[in-house]
Structures are given as C-alpha cells and as structure tokens.
C-alpha cells in the first residue's frame, strides 16, 4: 500500500521489523526521488518479471532492496542512472534473505505488459554490476550504407568479370562454341492469288526460244503454250528462221526440243510455232484484255537476257498506247507492226519478247513485245526503264486462231488513205490519190459510213486521236466484223458515223 503519511524528506523504516506478506513497490520517477514521495503503488503478481514494455531482448535492471533487520532502518535505494529504477520484488523469509539466494534474479515473464504512462525500460547496468550485462547496440546507419555500397561494387565487378569470361574469344577471333541458333522452320506454300502463287502456276507453261539462222545472228525470246501444244510468240523473234534457220524450244523443266513456224503476221508482230514435243507441259489460261484497266497488277514472265523463268511484277500504267515495232534500220522488207499496246512498268528486257503478261488470276492479258529506251525508240535491244508494251491478248487470240486455221492472219481495215503531212487536231483523210490509190475505197467501210476525202477524224469509240499511227494501231487491234463509232469534222462541223471493220485479203506495204 502507498505510504501517504511518510514525511517528504525520505522514506522511514517500516513499522514492521519484518515484511508481512507481499511487499509493495512504487515507481521511482525523478519527482518522487527529490521529494521522497512515492506516487503510486505497483502491484505485481509473483510471476510478472522483466521489461514493462514487453521487449524480451532488452531486459531492464532492477535494484535489489535491502530489508532491515530488527531495530534497523531500511536503507534508501539509489538508482543506477537518471532513468527510472525499479525495485526487484521478491518474498522475504524469516532470515531476511531472498528466496532465490544471493543476487540470483528470477526469470523474466514471457508476456510483460506496460505499466501505464510515465513508465519506460531502465537502461542496462555496468558490466559486472548489480544491474546485469549491458544491452547490445547494432551498427549505425552510416556503416550500413558503406557496407551496401561495397557489396554493390563487388557484385558489379564480379558480373563484369563473368561477362568477360563468357564473351571473350581467342586471339584469332574464333569461338568454337559460337552459334546463331537453329534455322526457323517455315512453310513454302503461298496464297494462290499472290505473286508467288500466280508465278508458280504460270511458269510451267512459259518457254524459251533460241533461233539460229545462217544469214543472221541468233535471237532469243520467249513464248507460252496454248491449246493442242502450240506456242505463241513474237514475229520478230522467229523471223530469222523463216529462211532456213532452226528453232530450239526449252521448257520450264529444262527439256528441249525443235520447233517449226506455223505462221506469222508482221503487221501485228505475232507468230505461232509448233514444238515437236511438249513433255506434258500444261497450257496457259487466256484472259480478256478488254477488262484490263490502268492500275491493275500484272506479272511478266520470260527469259530476259537468256535467264529462263524470270518473273517481274508491276501494274498496267496505260492503255491503247500506239507503238511501232519493227526493224529500225529500214533494211527489212517486212512492214512495221502497229500495236495499240498495254503499257506496263513491269521490267521487260531483251529476251522477254513473246512471253506472257498475266493478271492477278494468272490469265494472259498481253504478249510482251517492245520496250522504250532513253532514245525514245522502240527496240528489243535496249534495257528496261519501266516502259514495256504488250499486245492485247484478244488480238493475239484472234491472230493465233487465224494462223493455225489458215496459215495467215487477216488484216483489219476501214478503207481510207491518210494525209501524212497533216499536223492539226485528229487525223485527216487524204485529199488526192496516193500512189494511185483513191483517198476512200469505193464500197469500203468508210465510204459506206459517209466519209469523204479531206474529212478529219477526231475520235474512235470516244478516244481522241493524236496522230495517224494511233488510228492505224486501233484499227489493227479490232477483229474483222467489229462495229466502231467515229466522230469526224467536215467544213468546220462535227459529225458522227458508225462503220464495220472489214478484213483485207492480204498484207499491203502501206498501212491503211
């Protein structure tokens, strides 16, 4: 119990010479030490020992009270330092000695609880003193930071050494363990409508031709196989063999055979050859050139510069382009070919002549025939500059059928003679006879439509004409019996007429 009658100058001896029952303990704060008063009564159960804060690692030191004998005053406890000191309670015996013997302390409680406001764990006493062993302190923050930096530097150094050991090579630069890994697996199949898919279907039907003649240099070109084993190609490719030369045909499987000329048409630059053997080669599929529009993707296949099976791709860059293909030297007795061509930027080079120009479905839409060079001339001897020209397949189909059935092709005409000196808009019909021929054929298609000498033809089927070559090329591309519409001008007035294209009985030296 609290001794509230005790004088302020100190603690008086107990009224009882010997402790009766359980001793009483008071908290020793600074104010109580100075005034001699104990403010509260500490009640501990006999099993509650240790740090009031409950921390097992920092056990508090307790002062051991000295109990007076009979007739003796009880000595005042002195705290170890400025921090609160706690008296160590234990039960006395008749001799006044602690029940545990000597200075042996009872074990601390396992779950010590706080004692309220103002209480704190006392500091450890000096080593070897009555308060027990001093508490251990951990390393400071600075030491931990330095230690962390040292560990990081060591780890970094070890990593660099490991990387060097793993990547270093011998002095010769070779590494026996070097590998780029396995080759990735990939399928070789392509979509049927892709360039690869289309070329895979078409290339087996494309052939290479080597033409030799005693009186001329050898010529190489291309061709493609059509129904019943016939090969379509250009006339200028096989012309050297027309007078005693021979033709060697190489197929896509690299098997070769001889071929013979079935017929050729210099005016359209088309010819048909019959090989002795086809080796099971499939025929190519013919399309419709009238359905081609500018911008359509196209593929050219042939043997440029003797490189068989070459595939190039591009688009249709123009239609109805007037092209004159023939012998530029003027030594040939054959008339030049007038072509209303499909223009493409697919690369076409010498050796591509006679090969197919196919659409995205693998259908032939044109026969590659000429290229433009930087000198603005049409020749098969120049390199590609992105301007290639192909004969529309509808014209090639008609000419091939006529050659195979009759040995020659029909020449479409409308029965007029042109004024070559006219420089104005459109094309003018000659005013007078030319080389004994009347400007308009009597009973010809133009005469029946009402056209007369001196009339200026402005358009054909809505296409405005630029010159006479364009008119000739357009008429040559039509099949005999085709109906066309002509807009023409007479005495300053525009008129329109319809006429039917007819066929000439045979080739004439002058275009008409």
C-alpha positions as CSV (number, residue, x, y, z in Angstrom):
1,X,0.0,0.0,0.0
2,X,1.1,3.6,-0.5
3,X,2.6,5.3,2.5
4,X,1.0,8.7,2.2
5,X,1.9,9.7,5.9
6,X,5.6,9.4,5.1
7,X,7.5,12.8,5.6
8,X,8.8,14.5,2.4
9,X,12.4,14.2,3.4
10,X,12.7,10.5,2.9
11,X,11.4,7.1,3.5
12,X,11.1,6.0,7.1
13,X,11.7,2.5,8.4
14,X,8.8,0.2,8.3
15,X,6.6,-0.2,11.3
16,X,7.1,-3.8,11.0
17,X,10.6,-5.2,11.6
18,X,9.9,-8.0,9.1
19,X,7.9,-7.8,5.9
20,X,4.5,-9.3,6.4
21,X,3.0,-11.0,3.3
22,X,3.8,-9.5,-0.1
23,X,6.0,-6.3,-0.3
24,X,4.8,-3.2,-2.0
25,X,6.7,-1.4,-4.9
26,X,6.5,2.1,-6.2
27,X,7.6,3.7,-9.5
28,X,10.8,5.7,-9.0
29,X,10.4,8.8,-11.1
30,X,12.5,11.9,-10.7
31,X,10.0,14.0,-8.8
32,X,9.4,11.2,-6.3
33,X,13.1,10.8,-5.7
34,X,13.6,14.5,-5.0
35,X,10.5,14.9,-2.7
36,X,10.7,11.5,-1.1
37,X,7.1,10.6,-2.2
38,X,6.0,7.5,-4.0
39,X,3.0,8.4,-6.2
40,X,1.6,5.0,-7.0
41,X,1.5,1.5,-5.7
42,X,2.9,-1.0,-8.1
43,X,1.2,-4.3,-7.9
44,X,3.0,-7.2,-9.5
45,X,1.9,-10.8,-9.5
46,X,4.6,-13.1,-8.4
47,X,5.1,-14.4,-12.0
48,X,5.4,-10.9,-13.7
49,X,9.0,-10.1,-14.1
50,X,11.0,-8.3,-16.8
51,X,10.7,-5.3,-19.1
52,X,7.4,-3.4,-18.7
53,X,7.4,-2.6,-22.4
54,X,7.3,-6.3,-23.2
55,X,10.6,-6.3,-25.1
56,X,12.4,-9.6,-24.4
57,X,15.7,-8.5,-25.8
58,X,16.3,-5.5,-23.6
59,X,15.8,-6.8,-20.1
60,X,15.5,-4.0,-17.5
61,X,17.8,-4.0,-14.5
62,X,16.2,-3.8,-11.1
63,X,17.6,-2.6,-7.9
64,X,17.5,-5.1,-5.0
65,X,16.0,-3.7,-1.9
66,X,17.8,-4.2,1.4
67,X,15.4,-5.2,4.2
68,X,16.4,-4.0,7.7
69,X,16.7,-6.4,10.5
70,X,15.1,-5.8,13.8
71,X,15.7,-2.3,15.1
72,X,17.5,-1.2,11.9
73,X,16.4,1.4,9.5
74,X,15.7,0.5,5.9
75,X,18.3,1.9,3.5
76,X,17.1,4.0,0.5
77,X,17.7,2.5,-2.9
78,X,19.8,4.5,-5.3
79,X,19.0,4.4,-9.0
80,X,21.8,3.3,-11.4
81,X,21.3,6.4,-13.6
82,X,18.9,9.2,-14.4
83,X,16.4,6.8,-15.9
84,X,13.8,5.2,-13.6
85,X,15.0,2.4,-11.4
86,X,12.7,-0.4,-10.4
87,X,12.9,-2.4,-7.3
88,X,13.0,-6.1,-7.6
89,X,10.2,-7.6,-5.6
90,X,10.5,-11.0,-4.0
91,X,9.3,-12.7,-0.9
92,X,11.3,-12.5,2.2
93,X,11.8,-15.2,4.8
94,X,12.5,-15.3,8.4
95,X,16.1,-14.6,8.0
96,X,15.5,-11.6,5.6
97,X,17.3,-13.3,2.7
98,X,15.9,-13.5,-0.8
99,X,14.3,-16.8,-1.5
100,X,16.4,-17.4,-4.7
101,X,19.7,-17.0,-2.9
102,X,22.4,-14.4,-3.4
103,X,21.8,-11.9,-6.2
104,X,20.2,-14.5,-8.5
105,X,17.3,-13.0,-10.3
106,X,14.1,-14.8,-11.1
107,X,13.4,-15.3,-14.8
108,X,11.5,-12.6,-16.8
109,X,7.9,-13.1,-17.5
110,X,7.1,-14.2,-21.1
111,X,4.4,-11.6,-21.7
112,X,5.3,-8.5,-19.7
113,X,2.9,-5.6,-20.1
114,X,3.3,-1.9,-19.9
115,X,2.7,-0.2,-16.6
116,X,1.0,2.9,-17.8
117,X,2.1,6.4,-18.6
118,X,5.5,7.5,-17.4
119,X,7.0,4.0,-17.4
120,X,9.9,3.0,-19.6
121,X,12.5,0.3,-19.7
122,X,15.5,1.1,-17.5
123,X,19.0,1.1,-19.0
124,X,21.4,-1.8,-18.6
125,X,23.7,-1.5,-15.7
126,X,27.5,-1.5,-15.9
127,X,29.1,-4.8,-16.8
128,X,29.6,-6.9,-13.8
129,X,27.4,-4.6,-11.7
130,X,24.2,-5.3,-9.9
131,X,22.1,-4.3,-12.9
132,X,23.3,-7.2,-15.1
133,X,25.1,-7.2,-18.5
134,X,24.8,-4.1,-20.7
135,X,22.5,-4.2,-23.9
136,X,24.0,-4.7,-27.3
137,X,23.8,-2.0,-29.9
138,X,23.6,-2.6,-33.7
139,X,25.7,-0.9,-36.4
140,X,24.9,2.6,-37.3
141,X,23.2,3.9,-40.4
142,X,26.5,5.2,-41.9
143,X,28.1,1.7,-41.5
144,X,25.1,0.1,-43.2
145,X,25.3,2.5,-46.2
146,X,29.0,1.9,-46.6
147,X,28.5,-1.8,-46.4
148,X,25.8,-1.7,-49.1
149,X,28.0,0.3,-51.4
150,X,30.8,-2.1,-51.0
151,X,28.5,-5.1,-51.7
152,X,27.2,-3.4,-54.9
153,X,30.7,-2.6,-56.2
154,X,31.8,-6.2,-55.5
155,X,28.7,-7.6,-57.3
156,X,29.2,-5.3,-60.3
157,X,32.8,-6.3,-60.6
158,X,32.0,-10.0,-60.4
159,X,29.3,-9.5,-63.1
160,X,31.7,-7.8,-65.4
161,X,34.3,-10.5,-64.9
162,X,31.7,-13.1,-65.6
163,X,30.5,-11.3,-68.8
164,X,34.1,-11.0,-70.0
165,X,34.8,-14.7,-69.3
166,X,31.7,-15.7,-71.2
167,X,32.2,-13.4,-74.3
168,X,36.0,-13.4,-74.7
169,X,37.3,-15.1,-77.8
170,X,40.7,-16.5,-78.6
171,X,43.3,-14.2,-80.1
172,X,42.4,-15.4,-83.6
173,X,38.8,-14.1,-83.3
174,X,37.2,-17.6,-83.5
175,X,34.9,-19.1,-80.9
176,X,34.3,-22.9,-81.0
177,X,31.1,-22.5,-79.1
178,X,29.6,-19.8,-81.3
179,X,26.2,-20.5,-82.8
180,X,23.4,-18.4,-84.4
181,X,20.8,-21.0,-83.4
182,X,18.7,-23.3,-85.5
183,X,17.1,-22.3,-88.8
184,X,13.5,-21.4,-88.2
185,X,11.0,-23.7,-89.9
186,X,8.7,-22.1,-92.5
187,X,6.2,-23.3,-95.0
188,X,6.9,-22.7,-98.7
189,X,3.2,-22.7,-99.7
190,X,1.9,-19.3,-100.8
191,X,-1.6,-18.0,-101.4
192,X,-2.9,-18.8,-104.9
193,X,-3.5,-15.1,-105.7
194,X,-0.1,-13.9,-104.5
195,X,2.7,-13.2,-107.0
196,X,4.5,-16.3,-105.9
197,X,1.3,-18.4,-106.2
198,X,0.5,-17.0,-109.7
199,X,4.0,-17.4,-111.0
200,X,4.1,-21.0,-109.7
201,X,1.1,-21.8,-111.8
202,X,2.1,-19.9,-114.9
203,X,5.9,-20.6,-115.2
204,X,5.5,-24.2,-116.3
205,X,3.6,-23.0,-119.4
206,X,6.3,-20.5,-120.4
207,X,9.1,-21.5,-122.8
208,X,12.4,-20.1,-124.0
209,X,13.3,-19.9,-127.7
210,X,16.7,-19.8,-129.3
211,X,16.6,-19.0,-133.0
212,X,19.6,-19.5,-135.3
213,X,20.0,-18.5,-139.0
214,X,23.0,-18.7,-141.3
215,X,22.4,-15.2,-142.6
216,X,21.7,-13.5,-139.2
217,X,22.8,-13.5,-135.6
218,X,21.0,-15.8,-133.2
219,X,17.9,-14.4,-131.5
220,X,16.5,-15.4,-128.1
221,X,13.0,-14.8,-126.9
222,X,10.0,-16.3,-125.0
223,X,6.7,-17.8,-125.7
224,X,3.8,-19.6,-124.0
225,X,2.0,-22.9,-124.7
226,X,-1.7,-22.7,-125.7
227,X,-4.2,-25.4,-126.6
228,X,-3.0,-28.5,-128.5
229,X,0.6,-27.8,-127.9
230,X,1.1,-24.6,-130.0
231,X,3.4,-21.8,-128.8
232,X,2.6,-18.1,-129.3
233,X,5.5,-15.7,-129.6
234,X,6.5,-12.5,-131.4
235,X,7.1,-12.4,-135.2
236,X,10.5,-10.6,-134.7
237,X,11.7,-13.5,-132.5
238,X,11.2,-16.2,-135.2
239,X,11.7,-14.1,-138.3
240,X,15.4,-15.0,-138.8
241,X,14.4,-18.7,-139.0
242,X,11.8,-18.1,-141.8
243,X,14.5,-18.6,-144.4
244,X,16.2,-21.8,-143.4
245,X,17.1,-21.3,-139.7
246,X,16.2,-23.6,-136.8
247,X,14.3,-23.0,-133.6
248,X,15.2,-24.7,-130.2
249,X,12.5,-24.6,-127.6
250,X,13.4,-25.1,-123.9
251,X,10.6,-25.8,-121.4
252,X,10.4,-24.9,-117.8
253,X,11.7,-28.4,-116.8
254,X,14.8,-27.6,-118.9
255,X,14.0,-30.2,-121.6
256,X,14.5,-29.0,-125.1
257,X,13.0,-29.8,-128.5
258,X,12.9,-28.4,-132.0
259,X,10.1,-26.2,-133.3
260,X,8.7,-25.1,-136.7
261,X,6.9,-22.0,-137.8
262,X,3.2,-22.5,-138.4
263,X,2.6,-18.9,-139.5
264,X,3.5,-15.3,-138.6
265,X,1.9,-11.9,-139.0
266,X,4.5,-9.0,-139.3
267,X,1.7,-6.4,-139.1
268,X,0.7,-7.5,-135.5
269,X,4.2,-8.8,-134.6
270,X,2.7,-12.2,-133.7
271,X,3.7,-15.8,-134.8
272,X,2.8,-19.4,-133.9
273,X,5.4,-22.2,-133.5
274,X,4.7,-25.9,-133.2
275,X,7.2,-27.8,-131.0
276,X,8.0,-31.5,-131.7
277,X,7.4,-32.5,-128.1
278,X,5.7,-30.7,-125.1
279,X,6.8,-33.1,-122.3
280,X,3.4,-32.9,-120.6
281,X,3.6,-29.1,-120.2
282,X,0.2,-27.6,-119.2
283,X,-1.4,-25.0,-121.4
284,X,-1.7,-21.4,-120.2
285,X,-5.0,-19.7,-119.5
286,X,-6.0,-16.8,-121.8
287,X,-7.9,-13.8,-120.3
288,X,-9.8,-10.8,-121.6
289,X,-7.7,-7.7,-122.4
290,X,-10.9,-5.6,-122.8
291,X,-11.4,-5.9,-119.0
292,X,-7.9,-4.5,-118.1
293,X,-7.8,-1.1,-116.5
294,X,-5.0,1.2,-115.6
295,X,-3.6,0.3,-112.2
296,X,-4.2,-3.5,-112.4
297,X,-1.3,-5.6,-111.1
298,X,0.4,-7.6,-113.7
299,X,3.3,-10.1,-113.9
300,X,5.7,-10.5,-116.8
301,X,7.4,-14.0,-117.2
302,X,10.0,-14.9,-119.7
303,X,13.8,-15.2,-120.4
304,X,15.3,-11.8,-120.4
305,X,19.0,-12.0,-121.4
306,X,18.6,-15.7,-121.6
307,X,17.7,-16.1,-117.9
308,X,14.8,-18.5,-118.2
309,X,11.8,-18.4,-115.8
310,X,12.4,-14.8,-114.7
311,X,9.4,-13.2,-113.0
312,X,8.9,-9.4,-112.8
313,X,5.9,-7.6,-111.5
314,X,4.3,-4.2,-111.9
315,X,1.0,-2.5,-112.9
316,X,-0.8,-1.5,-116.0
317,X,0.4,2.1,-116.5
318,X,-1.6,2.9,-119.6
319,X,-3.8,1.5,-122.3
320,X,-4.1,2.0,-126.1
321,X,-0.6,3.2,-126.3
322,X,0.4,3.4,-130.1
323,X,3.7,1.5,-130.6
324,X,5.5,0.9,-133.9
325,X,7.7,-2.2,-133.6
326,X,10.0,-3.3,-136.4
327,X,13.4,-3.1,-138.0
328,X,14.7,0.4,-137.2
329,X,17.5,0.1,-139.8
330,X,14.9,0.0,-142.6
331,X,16.7,-2.9,-144.3
332,X,13.9,-5.3,-143.6
333,X,11.4,-6.0,-146.4
334,X,8.6,-6.6,-143.8
335,X,6.3,-3.9,-142.8
336,X,6.4,-2.5,-139.3
337,X,4.0,-3.6,-136.7
338,X,1.4,-1.1,-135.4
339,X,0.3,-2.0,-131.9
340,X,-2.3,-0.5,-129.7
341,X,-0.4,-1.7,-126.6
342,X,-0.9,-2.3,-122.9
343,X,1.8,-0.2,-121.2
344,X,3.3,-1.7,-118.0
345,X,6.1,-0.8,-115.6
346,X,6.9,-4.5,-115.0
347,X,10.5,-4.9,-116.1
348,X,10.8,-6.2,-119.7
349,X,14.2,-6.7,-121.3
350,X,15.6,-8.3,-124.4
351,X,14.5,-11.9,-124.3
352,X,11.1,-11.2,-122.7
353,X,9.7,-10.7,-126.2
354,X,6.8,-13.1,-126.9
355,X,6.4,-14.0,-123.2
356,X,3.1,-13.6,-121.3
357,X,1.9,-10.6,-119.3
358,X,-0.6,-12.1,-116.8
359,X,-3.1,-10.6,-114.3
360,X,-3.6,-11.4,-110.7
361,X,-5.5,-14.6,-111.6
362,X,-2.7,-16.0,-113.7
363,X,-4.6,-15.2,-117.0
364,X,-2.7,-13.9,-120.0
365,X,-3.8,-10.3,-120.8
366,X,-0.9,-9.4,-123.2
367,X,2.1,-10.6,-125.2
368,X,5.3,-8.7,-124.3
369,X,6.6,-7.2,-127.5
370,X,8.5,-3.9,-127.1
371,X,10.2,-1.6,-124.7
372,X,11.0,2.1,-124.7
373,X,14.6,3.2,-124.4
374,X,16.1,6.6,-123.4
375,X,16.5,7.4,-127.1
376,X,12.6,7.3,-127.3
377,X,12.8,4.5,-129.8
378,X,11.0,1.1,-129.5
379,X,13.6,-1.7,-129.6
380,X,14.1,-5.1,-128.1
381,X,17.9,-4.3,-127.8
382,X,17.6,-1.7,-125.0
383,X,17.4,-2.1,-121.2
384,X,14.3,-1.7,-119.2
385,X,13.4,1.8,-118.0
386,X,10.0,0.9,-116.7
387,X,8.2,1.3,-120.0
388,X,7.2,-2.0,-121.5
389,X,4.5,-2.7,-124.1
390,X,2.4,-5.8,-124.7
391,X,0.0,-6.8,-127.5
392,X,-3.6,-7.2,-126.1
393,X,-4.4,-10.9,-125.7
394,X,-7.7,-10.5,-127.5
395,X,-5.8,-9.5,-130.6
396,X,-3.3,-12.3,-130.1
397,X,-6.1,-14.8,-129.7
398,X,-7.7,-13.8,-133.0
399,X,-4.4,-13.8,-134.9
400,X,-3.3,-17.2,-133.5
401,X,-6.6,-18.8,-134.4
402,X,-6.4,-17.4,-138.0
403,X,-2.7,-18.6,-138.4
404,X,-3.5,-22.1,-137.1
405,X,-6.6,-22.5,-139.3
406,X,-5.4,-20.7,-142.5
407,X,-1.7,-20.2,-142.1
408,X,-2.1,-16.4,-142.2
409,X,-3.8,-13.6,-140.3
410,X,-6.4,-11.2,-141.7
411,X,-5.7,-7.5,-141.9
412,X,-8.5,-5.3,-140.4
413,X,-9.2,-2.1,-142.3
414,X,-11.8,0.7,-142.9
415,X,-10.7,1.6,-146.4
416,X,-9.0,5.1,-146.2
417,X,-5.6,6.6,-147.0
418,X,-4.2,9.2,-144.6
419,X,-2.6,12.6,-145.2
420,X,0.8,12.2,-143.7
421,X,1.6,15.9,-143.9
422,X,-1.4,17.0,-141.7
423,X,-0.3,18.5,-138.3
424,X,-3.6,19.6,-136.9
425,X,-6.0,18.0,-134.4
426,X,-7.0,14.5,-135.2
427,X,-6.3,12.6,-138.4
428,X,-7.2,13.8,-141.9
429,X,-8.1,11.7,-144.9
430,X,-6.0,12.4,-147.9
431,X,-7.5,14.9,-150.5
432,X,-5.9,13.3,-153.6
433,X,-4.9,9.9,-154.7
434,X,-1.7,8.5,-153.1
435,X,0.4,6.1,-155.2
436,X,-2.5,5.5,-157.5
437,X,-5.0,4.7,-154.7
438,X,-8.1,6.7,-154.0
439,X,-8.4,8.5,-150.6
440,X,-11.6,6.5,-149.8
441,X,-12.0,2.9,-151.0
442,X,-15.1,2.5,-153.1
443,X,-17.7,0.4,-151.3
444,X,-15.3,0.2,-148.3
445,X,-16.5,0.6,-144.6
446,X,-15.6,4.4,-144.6
447,X,-17.4,5.1,-147.9
448,X,-20.5,3.2,-146.7
449,X,-20.5,5.3,-143.5
450,X,-20.4,8.6,-145.5
451,X,-16.8,9.7,-145.0
452,X,-15.2,11.6,-147.8
453,X,-11.7,12.9,-148.9
454,X,-10.5,15.7,-146.7
455,X,-12.6,14.8,-143.6
456,X,-10.8,15.0,-140.3
457,X,-11.4,12.0,-137.9
458,X,-11.4,13.3,-134.3
459,X,-12.4,10.2,-132.2
460,X,-12.8,6.5,-132.4
461,X,-15.1,5.0,-129.8
462,X,-14.7,8.1,-127.6
463,X,-10.9,8.1,-127.7
464,X,-9.5,11.3,-129.0
465,X,-6.8,10.7,-131.7
466,X,-3.4,12.2,-131.5
467,X,-1.9,11.1,-134.9
468,X,-2.2,8.6,-137.7
469,X,-0.2,5.9,-136.0
470,X,-2.7,5.8,-133.2
471,X,-5.6,5.4,-135.7
472,X,-3.8,2.5,-137.6
473,X,-2.9,0.7,-134.3
474,X,-6.5,1.0,-133.0
475,X,-8.0,-0.4,-136.3
476,X,-5.4,-3.3,-136.3
477,X,-6.4,-4.3,-132.8
478,X,-10.1,-4.8,-133.9
479,X,-11.4,-8.0,-135.2
480,X,-13.0,-8.1,-138.6
481,X,-16.7,-7.5,-138.3
482,X,-16.3,-5.2,-135.2
483,X,-18.5,-2.1,-135.2
484,X,-16.9,1.2,-134.2
485,X,-18.2,4.8,-133.8
486,X,-16.3,7.6,-135.5
487,X,-16.6,11.4,-134.8
488,X,-15.3,13.5,-137.6
489,X,-15.2,17.1,-138.8
490,X,-16.2,18.4,-142.3
491,X,-16.2,22.1,-143.2
492,X,-15.9,23.1,-139.5
493,X,-18.9,20.9,-138.4
494,X,-18.7,17.8,-136.3
495,X,-20.5,14.7,-137.3
496,X,-20.8,11.1,-136.1
497,X,-20.8,7.8,-138.1
498,X,-20.8,4.1,-137.4
499,X,-19.0,1.6,-139.5
500,X,-18.0,-2.1,-139.5
501,X,-14.3,-3.2,-139.7
502,X,-13.5,-5.5,-142.6
503,X,-10.5,-7.6,-143.5
504,X,-8.0,-7.1,-146.3
505,X,-7.3,-10.1,-148.4
506,X,-3.6,-9.9,-147.8
507,X,-0.9,-7.7,-146.3
508,X,-0.2,-4.4,-148.1
509,X,3.1,-2.5,-147.9
510,X,1.4,0.7,-146.8
511,X,-0.7,0.9,-143.6
512,X,-4.4,1.5,-144.4
